[in-house]
Amino acid sequence: MDEYYRMGDAGIFKPEARMELIEGEVIEMSPIGDRHAACVNQVVTLFVAAFSGKANVSGQNPVHLSKYSVPQPDVVLAKLREDFYVNKHLSAEDTFLVIEVSDTTLNYDGKIKLPIYARAGVPEVWIEDLQKDRLLVYRNPVGSTYSSRVVLDQHSSVTPLAFPDTVFSVGDLLLSKYL
């Protein structure tokens, strides 16, 4: 992980490059399409409104899961800190929920990143499958997997485990009404 940051500081990566460290390998991330960007913005907007004063919302920033894996999920709902983690790396222990928005990366997010999140102990992961207009909800990590997996369509609602009184429309998260 230290080498990964030294490479960035040394200017080895282009300033516009989107990179993440996965299992010790530097991976260039796919370009973000219009719907992907809109869905990230929508989730951030909804989460900031719903969790103000209760949690920090982090958009497309690194989460330090191990010295070999520093993914950059699309949205993280993290434990509330007044300093917004200015003096601490956001880690699995700090997370309530990780969201990945998948337009062309569903296989990568589900087969590569999801087991890393589970091994690190991230309690809940949502993957927005934009191709099929659905939300994949993973909860309760056990080893390299999650013991609970639920598939929700755009007409369903979803509640984060950490905030059981807060309900979101899956269609709103996916911006389904605009398709």
N, C-alpha and C positions, 0 to 999 in steps of 0.2 A: 504494500500500500504506500509506503514512504517513497519508493522508487516511482510509482505512478504519479504522485504529486510533484516529485522533483522533475520528472519529464515535462509535466505541464508548466512548471515554473521556468524551465529552461527554454520553453518555446518550441518544443519538439512537435506538439500538436498545433494545428492551425487554429487561430482564435475562434473561427466559426465552427470548428469540428465538435461534434457531439460524441463524447466517449464515455465508456463505463468500464470498470474493472470487474470481470467475471471469472471466478476460479483462477486468478492469476494471469488472465489474458486480457489485454486491452482490446475492447470491442468498439468498432465504430457503429454508432446507432443510425438507424434508418432516418431519412428525412421525414419531417412531420407534414402530413397532408392537412387540408383545410378542415375536414370534419374532426380529425384527431385533435387539432389545435382548439377547435371550438368546444369539443367535449372536455378537454382539460380546463379551459377557461370556465365552462359551465360548472364543473365540479368544484373548482376553487371558489367561485362566486357563491354557490350554494353552501359549501362548507364554512366559509368565513362568516356568512350570515347565521348559520345554525350553531356554530361552535365558538363564537366570539366570547372570550373570557373563560372558556372551558378547555380549549385545545389550540395548538398551533397547526396551521395549515401550510404545508410546504409544497411548492409546485416545481417539478422537474429539477430537484436538487439531490445530491448524493446521500445515501444511507450506508453507513459503515457497518457491514455485517460480519466481516472477518478481515484479516490482513490480506486476504486474496480476493475478496468480493466487495465492491463498492458500486452497486447499481444506482441508476438515477431513475427511479419510478416517476410516473407522471404526477401523482399526488400522494402525499403522506399526511395522515392525520396523526399528530404527535402529542405527547404529553405537554401540557402548558408550561412554558418557561417565559418569564418576563424578558429575558435577554435573547429570546429566539435562537438559542444555541450558538451565540456568538463565540463562546469560549469552550465549546464542546462539540464534537462531531455527533450528528444525529445517528443513533444506533437502533438496533432491533429492540432493545429494552425501552427505548423512548417511544416506540410506535404503538398506536392503537390499530391502525389500518393502513395498508398500502394499496394504491390503485394503479393498475397498468391499463392504458388505452391501447387496444390492439386493432389496427386496421390491416396491416400486412405481417404482423409479428406474433400472431397467436401461438404458433408452434414454438417459437423462441421463448415467449413469455411463460407458456405453460410447461414446457419440457426442460428448459434451462433455468430460468429465473425462479419459478415457483418452488422447486426443491431447495434452492438456496435460501429463500425466505423462510421455508419451513425449518430447515436445519438451524437457522439463526434464531428461531423462536418468534418470528413475526406472527401475532395472534390471528390476524385476518388479512386476506388479500382478495380484492375484487379485480376481475379482468373484464373490461368492456370489450366485447367481441363485436366490432362495428360491421363486420361482414354479415353476421347473422342477426344483428340488432338484438343482442341479449347480454345479460350480465352473469358472469360466472363468479360465484361466491365461495371462497375457501376459508374454512375456520378450523381452529384447534390443531396446531401443528404436532405431528408425531414423527420423529425422525426426519426423513426427506419428503414427507407427504403431509396432507391435511386429512383429518378423520372425517370432516364434513365437507361435502361439495354439493352446491345447489345451483341449478341453472334457472335464471329468471328471464322471462320475456318482457317486452316493453310495456305490457299492461300490469305488471307486478309492482310491488313495492319492496323496499329493502331497509333494514335497520342495522346500523353498526352495533356490534356486540358491546362495545364500551359505552354506548349511549342508547340504551333500549327505548327511550322515549322519543327519539328522533327518527322520523320516517321520511324516506325519499322515494319518489316515483322513478322507476327504472327508465321509463320513457323520457322523463326530464333529464336524467343523467346522460342518456344517449342522444338527446335532442331529436328523438324519433319523429315528432310532429312536423319537423321541417324537411323530412325526406320525401 
